[in-house]
Amino acid sequence: GAGVSQSPSNKVTEKGKDVELRCDPISGHTALYWYRQSLGQGLEFLIYFQGNSAPDKSGLPSDRFSAERTGGSVSTLTIQRTQQEDSAVYLCASSSRGDRNKETQYFGPGTRLLVL
Amino acid sequence: AQSVTQLDSQVPVFEEAPVELRCNYSSSVSVYLFWYVQYPNQGLQLLLKYLSGSTLVKGINGFEAEFNKSQTSFHLRKPSVHISDTAEYFCAVSRTGTASKLTFGTGTRLQVTL
């Protein structure tokens, strides 16, 4: 079946503008994660959604970052008033609770964000 | 909290030679352990995982890893590498018992040459 998809694949924006990044998880996966990959910080956890539970936002670096997950499926990560240090690859992953693939997070190809 | 240490940032190796990529972790709770591979300009792909049971785990592409609880290690090995194995390899942990976030190491760049 289809894997995790993300759009856009690349995004160039100017400092101070808002951006929205989209993630379509694997159908039926109840958990969805956002990570950020940058040269200086490596791979960092940002936020995690599990079913109807309150999201774990403990990794969001500032209040300029927010995310939502509508209808338990698609998720949007929004960065307001972008800064140059926000330049990174934003990765989305999803997972299910089924025994066969328990605890395995499947990653999308990422969105490469460049803030000028 | 958990942390992961990958001591080697780069590992150069000749094709058909064996390789070991080292991973050590620190955690106050039980963890699951993972190795992911990232090819250039691509997302992360799961190589193998340890959840419970046998400490020797076999994954895709001929890779295997051994969980050593006393040494808190999860080193990745392959007996004979190919040019196509050139990529970035990430070790990661997550808390047991529930789906939870991954904590990653800084990655090891495996460079295979002829």
Interface residues (C-beta under 8 A of the other chain):
Chain A: V4 T30 A31 Y33 Y35 G42 L43 F45 Y48 Q50 D56 G59 L91 A93 S95 R97 K102 E103 T104 Q105 Y106 F107 G108 P109 G110
Chain B: Y32 Y36 Q42 G43 L44 Q45 L46 K49 L51 F90 A92 S94 A99 S100 K101 L102 T103 F104 G105 T106 G107
